[in-house]
Amino acid sequence: MKEAGKIVGGIFASLGILVCLFTLVASAKLQHMKENPDSDAETQIHSDESEMDDVLADLDLDESDVSRQTVDFKKTMKHSWVGALLFGIILLGVLLNVPKDSFSPPLVAVVAAGGGAIYCGVGFAFLFVMALVGSVLVLVPNLKR
């Protein structure tokens, strides 16, 4: 059970780090494009908006029916940094073998996975929950010692 937990926790924590770093880079790039639009990007944005208006007209929907949410890139970047850090803690906690104090690293990984699922929200929740399952699978055999 401990080996299965290490595999599950390690895979999903590693995948979570990659997803968080990709999200961080994409958010930084999109924020930069939003703050410093060039002429090509503006024409692309306006053409995309006109295409969306055409689609909404075809579907007989008003713009008031569709929620146009603005993305808070700073919040997304903050959640990505915190998520990457927590996934790193989970990865270390799951894969670390400490003979004398074998209860603490998996417990820290469980707390980090639970906190990450709550703090980082829906975007990363699946990865945090799967890492939590792996962390619990590592923690349970350590409780029997």
C-alpha positions, 0 to 999 in steps of 0.5 A: 500500500505504501508503494502504491501511495508513493507512485500515485502521490509522486505522479500527481504531484509531479503532474501538478507542478507541471500544470502549475508552472504552465499556468503561471507562464500562460498567465504572465504572458496573457497579462503582458499581452493585456497590458501592452497590446500591439496592433496585431493582438488588437485586431485578433481580439476584435475579430474574435469578439465579432465572431463571438457576437455572430455566434451569440446572434445565431443562438439567439442569446444576448450578451447579458445572458452570457457571463463575460468574466474578466480573468484576474491574472495576478490571482491566477499567478498567485495560486499557481505559485502556491500550488507549485510550492505545495505540490513540491512539498507533497512530492518530497513528503511522499517520496522522502524516506526518514527511518526514525520519523516516518510519520511526519513527512506523509502527514505534512504531505496530507496537510499540504494536499488538503490545504492546496485543494481548498486554497487553489480552488477548482482548477487544481483541485483534482490533482490535489485530491489525487495527491491527497489519496497518494499521501494517505496511502503512504501515511496509513502504513506508517501509523501502524509502526 
